[in-house]
Amino acid sequence: MASNSVLRKQRERLEKEIKKISSQSPVDVQRLVELTSELSSMDESILRFRVDAGVISRLGRELVASQETALSELIKNAYDADASRVELIFDDADEPGGSLSIEDNGSGMTREELISGFMTLASTQKVDAPFSPKWKRKRAGQKGIGRFASQRLGSRLLINTKTAKSKKAYEVDIDWDDFLPGKNLEFVASKIREISSDGKSGTTLTIINLRDSWPDSRQKKAYRSVMNLQDPIEQALLKDSKKTKKDQDPGFCVTIKKTSSESDEEDFDLFSMVYKHAHAEITASVDGEGRSKWRVVSERLGVDDSEPGETYGFLKNIKLKAYYFVWVHGEIPTQDMSRIKSLSNEYGGVRLYRNGFRVPPYGDLNDDWLGLDELYRGRTFLAAIGNQNFFGAITIGDDPERNFEETSSREGLIHSFAFDELTGFGLDALVNGVARVQAARGKKVHARDPKSDKKPEPRETTERALGAALSELREVTKAGKPNKKTELAQKKVEEKYSSVVEEISMLRVLASVGLSVGVFSHEIRNSLIPIEHGLNLLPSDGKDSERKQESLKYLELVKQYSTFVENSAELEVGRDLDPVDVSSQLYEFAENAANLVKSRGISIETDIDEELRSIPMHSGELISILANLLSNSIKAIRRSEHHGDGCVFIKAYCEDGFIYIEFMDNGDGIADEVKDRVFDAFFTTTRIKKSHGSDELRSMGLGLKIVSDISSARGGEVFVGMPDSKYVTSIVVKIPSSESE
């Protein structure tokens, strides 16, 4: 510690230098700040918090998870400033180092607002004034750190802003590279200057020296992200309403220049078309007292039902609106069906919006936050109720009690009792609405509904063929006159008997293996619990954090596979005959299979009608059919030249009382001379010997025979079909629909 005399001399030196700088014109303010700060730190009776300049990097580059999130944070600032239009302009952005301008026509900022708002960390400006001055919009940003998202995108930020009352504009130049760790934040200055401007009010943020490249593909991704910022339902309805008043909020439109030929206007028009084809519109709300109600309206079905719902303890001022679709050919115009289904892949699901802006990841592809897909896969609720059956939104209104807090990364809400109530509210409203629609369509709603006892006409199987031959032999034997007919019949029985014994022996082995797989998959899944626990104990930061996350990802895949195998094994041993929800099983199978074959460079596409239900059969029978067909497709693709671009297409539909399940692939195909033999026992085109380290199994030649026997036993058939132009092979399974009973 320095002596009192040394400290006294240092203070005197600083006071002298401060006095000298203060008398100069102009005053070197930056140097004056540094000197006064140094002088204040010498007071041994007082301690002050110091802010390291590196905190700016943490706020901008670490708390903002992605480029799309960074863009949305900056666009929210324009919304809060009462802008009606925001334009994103990319310049020379195909490689890192380009620029991005974000122009809005909002209220702009005065010098005082720049200082107290934009340049103040965790400013309370939006908390103190929760509504915008002109259109009284609920502020979208409240934590005061969204502006630092620009550092996530580029190394320098140029701000140009002007208010309506001012003839001048202000320009601020911020170089994020100046904010170095170890440097006092107070000593980092950004230049501001007043410039002349004849333009209208608004703010332009120009992000210079972009850290990443923004090719067309990424710009299109950003475009979709921007499109998802606001509820497309409300945007489309606002456009359709055509209500324009001077004192009415004109709405908020975001465009990206030079990103693609499509525009937000075209997409909103498209959404307007989509909603007109919906089977029903489901709405629900929670008022300021926590009381809920829901309503479902369907003009085509003559439905208009509404009922009060639960009363909630945490939910207030919540709204839900969802458009419901059933993907069944004939119920939606053919020319619109594929386009609407394509949109459902991108925009389907029920998304969450807060203060006018979307809260990701709720409603993203594969994000089942309301449990819709899980409910559909459970097969107790038979109506089509997956995420892709809806275009919907839940909006959180005024939240003075702050029940819904965003995470620091701005992606998702902190889990709470209020969030649990919110998911329950959304699921209950949609289930009630869909149940009304299902009843109006004359469809079963729950699996517990009475089942039919009608049995399908049996078709010839190996066992029945053997029985017929034996009967024929007995009749001839009774006559007591051996002849060529007797000898031929005996030979026929012996040949058939031999093949049946061999087939049944092999099937017994396969059944035993299947049960063993089910048992061991259960043990594997239980063994994964301590492994996952051990991984979660590892630190989430540092050099091994990425390796930890990668390990957890693969662990989750193993869990999914083992669960699927175990469930399939349980279905196989069931002896009850029940109508099978074919659509649900196909969706679940395709989802699990897609993860399985992805590492092999194979993708799976689907076109599956909903509400496909078979006659009573074993659930495991359908799983066996699907597993065998997929196995054959994988082998065919592996034998072909499609390295990394293999594709399997699963199609399912109902026609004339039968369900058709079609597997197509772009493998090496089936030669014309063997098409009539592929369903025979022990016939195979795959003769790959299993070697150490190989992931291939030797084909037994029973896969398609099993598929054929199951189909025949249920009154159906299997045959080689005509594939679409993109594919080489088509195997079609035909089984009776429950509607044929």
Steps between C-alpha positions, in 0.01 A plus 500: 500500500632841409595732787292807586764729355498313167120510483503871581744569217291297255184691595677830460625396156153395390334815635755713321449318168120514537517876560721544195273300267191679634646839405568394140265564211366266381515278806633146445199342663617142452830571679315694769275199569799269531679736743197560722431126512859434605477772765174360643656152530763640741239566768572207734173541692281432193466204259326521164395230254704505182362361174741318274456592133497128418145480640378647171637196318321268742173687456516505123694198382426247774148573625354524148481142380480544121508752216124468456443579869733800471300632204171458683631693801597796279167488315315506833663835574342639181160362604535668839577828320157492326645410159259361240776386266845347539726410210809280524759571230797268451798640311788288370412238761585178311826492694588624853572871511184630331239725659137490606273803538181492706285799404176594676254790484445517874518797736881522506708609801606832644849547644360455850323177398822369346685562826236386750361219285718353228835567671392396850544141611180332623310823451162519675363729230263238360402376845415855613306558176359154412296630204623681190400870482315504165326166444503388865669174414605275783881521501658187360840553664540566870841376618700780340764280335340423163701773325822308566373229266663699218840394637396139436471591132789738430798683649375855450163677534405830336180662634314770307187627673261795468180607673206668325550833683871529428658628179824329591593134530750339734766255388673271753797280409560202730799274446437181697868403476577790740319318781791283609508287816709665773405848386272723708167534318480863609811581297366362170345786303296502180481810285170681437449782254210707377434484126253674275202296374190573298356153557209393717531359849654159548815309584749315283740250657786409267700199612842511337753220454256210543660214692336232283411459137137550400448312171153464350428187705571679829312810388199283422531342844511848651196591291306206640612592851383858448172373356451301818558799726135596489190289492422434129135437592456853631701645211282323243178597676619859532568506127158354425318744728614803295427733790720805485455793735733782589474423869542122454825307525596433135670174591861399467657373178854364462663441161840379388646659190678284241435179689266314262212550263246425772377770735307524821200634313484186287531275804224681690279467192585131498407466866165665426439227240608230744256599773206485259556126456523418870257244639437716804610808693567447870522799734548521875577768755572567864365828639652728763350289778645172376172367355535312171266411216536337161310491170520295180341612172480300176281626219551187288388272787235729647676520836493797737560383856636682802542420868663652808826340604708493815585792725874552528709640782785650294356553152345835411429667166595204281366438150517198270404474135568192289389377158453123489567276199442130437734374229264270313477500122163624382436732795739769374521597130772294335672803345536662846573190709873468428561874536324523834675186632832648393421816696405290802851352502643851537236699685280229650449452872383736769749777565539730797495880471570759766444873462445450128816295437570131481676318783712218351531202500133432579335368184823431313520178299538209747419726798197336664458748785122441531534121478288470182723248322538299819122484541453387140767232526338367818206379285240551774379816325434390143446835329788655307642746752873528427682831473480494121120495516498860624596851399462675832618750756474558873556862601598617847342834585578745778710323765543743793579216739785388269392136497673445166868591503725439201830320541816709464561356152158632388401151386226354717330588827619408846304193612240587763154409631360762262666329205354163604155659513556655157582165335201338671269780380619467140474120491152492660360757256633317194389156622146623568479675162636203303269257681199706384630500142565125510148430626350720226696300240352179637838368615599321819674716759637253754655155469258366762207534257340161413690292246362281225509119533487446125785287374649533152478225246810281537730481202722208412807460718756220514317330785165505315662372181646209697162426657331491159765264365460268799123489452548415137741224589260347755218488246718320248633260763148402606429385148767239541621527142853644490568675174696789358264748670575345839870501441491863380300608806736323737798666335327839524438450874856395563643805317263741672557337837876535463484871415251567782720333758799704385300823497341445841839410647648825372200704619534345846863615508401850388224517764749398769748761379224762502407429861868505601548834328203639691638381835853623435383837364316552830819424693700730272256784558528454877881497474492834321361677809828501701694585182282805441528597866879481480512714184278766659744527791773616260547879471300671223774743408862468403670302225300181564153662491446427130608139548254470791211637293588270211506200734162594648356531150609149401386367836153639430498323162590168665216553748256562217612189312483272805157636597370442148638143488361421845155637412503307172586178684212559742263544206627176344405288801148644533227251407198731483369598160414870478462750218842656447552875465711463188561874455635543852726194478634611161580850628678362807687238296614758242621737774708231672624353173612843375739527796620145441588538130627858510853385583486275190435799275135398446201730541136404550208690347133436571154566359266338750127553511356535848236289673608181326376211716531134414273209580582324830855366494806483723677835534830316474404369156510849351835569669637178346380607154658844530829374646545242224419745221740759643774238538464403134511864389816567702674198348394599148632853547826375647549277195436792263721798417300740718764589756357768729186571297293186553129559547203297625147622436211366713155564361168393654142558394155335498317393186196272448506371857872414503801674651799515267847537654764560237876490559709653221879535489773604257707184554617250240148378417351154438580320177193419287581127494479468883201727577273195529737326744586775753213397729607134512660361817882505507528687171743789532704731282727590793793270570724714716707303747532657840861576583656646811414870524239486222163664555328274246309179577469203270149492350291193593248540220202512737429874521258536209358152570403620849348815352306289249370255762385776737322685220333183370392387847318832544324483164749713310799453275842634412637565153770682305359838396588777256735751671493876443758639258740588783515141626596155368305250710148497645359236735130544574325344801121485483296431814125546564391825662269506803251685277461181292346313792 
